[in-house]
């Protein structure tokens, strides 16, 4: 099911949020009948731990397009932007 004309494009990232729960792991549902390599990211409910504010983030990416290095770069930039 496509939400709009852009939903089926291959040059997108699927973002979602689950603001009701904090998680330590999350899997992203996938239809293997449809070949895609679209990165999927989900943000959870932020929470305080001591004096730190934490935000769960799950990333699922196709290894043919990215690896841990690229995801690490994303996390570093995202953290820098949050710190501003």
DABEL-V919395 format. One record per pair of residues at least 24 apart in sequence whose ideal C-beta (glycine too) atoms are under 10 Angstrom apart, sorted by sequence separation. I is the first residue (numbers start at 1). J is the second residue. D is the distance in Angstrom with one decimal. If there is no record, write none. Layout:
<<I | J | D> <I | J | D>>
This chain:
<<12 | 36 | 9.6> <14 | 38 | 5.6> <15 | 39 | 9.2> <16 | 40 | 7.7> <17 | 41 | 9.5> <18 | 42 | 6.1> <19 | 43 | 7.6> <20 | 44 | 8.6> <21 | 45 | 5.5> <22 | 46 | 7.5> <37 | 61 | 8.1> <38 | 62 | 7.9> <55 | 79 | 9.8> <10 | 35 | 9.7> <13 | 38 | 6.7> <14 | 39 | 7.1> <15 | 40 | 8.1> <16 | 41 | 7.5> <17 | 42 | 6.8> <18 | 43 | 7.4> <19 | 44 | 7.3> <20 | 45 | 6.1> <22 | 47 | 5.0> <37 | 62 | 3.6> <8 | 34 | 9.4> <10 | 36 | 6.8> <12 | 38 | 6.0> <13 | 39 | 4.8> <14 | 40 | 4.5> <15 | 41 | 5.2> <16 | 42 | 4.8> <17 | 43 | 4.7> <18 | 44 | 5.3> <19 | 45 | 5.2> <21 | 47 | 10.0> <36 | 62 | 8.2> <37 | 63 | 9.1> <39 | 65 | 7.4> <10 | 37 | 7.8> <11 | 38 | 8.7> <12 | 39 | 8.7> <13 | 40 | 7.6> <14 | 41 | 7.1> <15 | 42 | 7.6> <16 | 43 | 7.6> <17 | 44 | 7.6> <18 | 45 | 7.1> <19 | 46 | 8.4> <22 | 49 | 9.9> <37 | 64 | 6.2> <38 | 65 | 9.3> <39 | 66 | 7.1> <55 | 82 | 7.8> <8 | 36 | 9.4> <10 | 38 | 6.9> <13 | 41 | 6.4> <14 | 42 | 8.8> <15 | 43 | 7.6> <17 | 45 | 8.8> <37 | 65 | 5.5> <9 | 38 | 8.8> <37 | 66 | 9.3> <53 | 82 | 8.8> <26 | 56 | 7.6> <28 | 58 | 7.2> <30 | 60 | 8.1> <41 | 71 | 9.9> <25 | 56 | 9.0> <26 | 57 | 9.1> <27 | 58 | 8.0> <28 | 59 | 9.0> <29 | 60 | 9.9> <39 | 70 | 9.7> <22 | 54 | 7.8> <24 | 56 | 7.2> <26 | 58 | 3.9> <28 | 60 | 4.3> <39 | 71 | 9.1> <22 | 55 | 8.7> <23 | 56 | 4.9> <25 | 58 | 7.1> <26 | 59 | 9.6> <27 | 60 | 7.6> <28 | 61 | 10.0> <41 | 74 | 9.0> <22 | 56 | 5.3> <23 | 57 | 9.5> <24 | 58 | 9.5> <26 | 60 | 8.6> <21 | 56 | 8.3> <23 | 58 | 7.1> <39 | 74 | 9.4> <18 | 56 | 8.4> <18 | 58 | 9.2> <16 | 58 | 9.4> <13 | 59 | 9.6> <14 | 60 | 8.9> <13 | 61 | 9.2>>
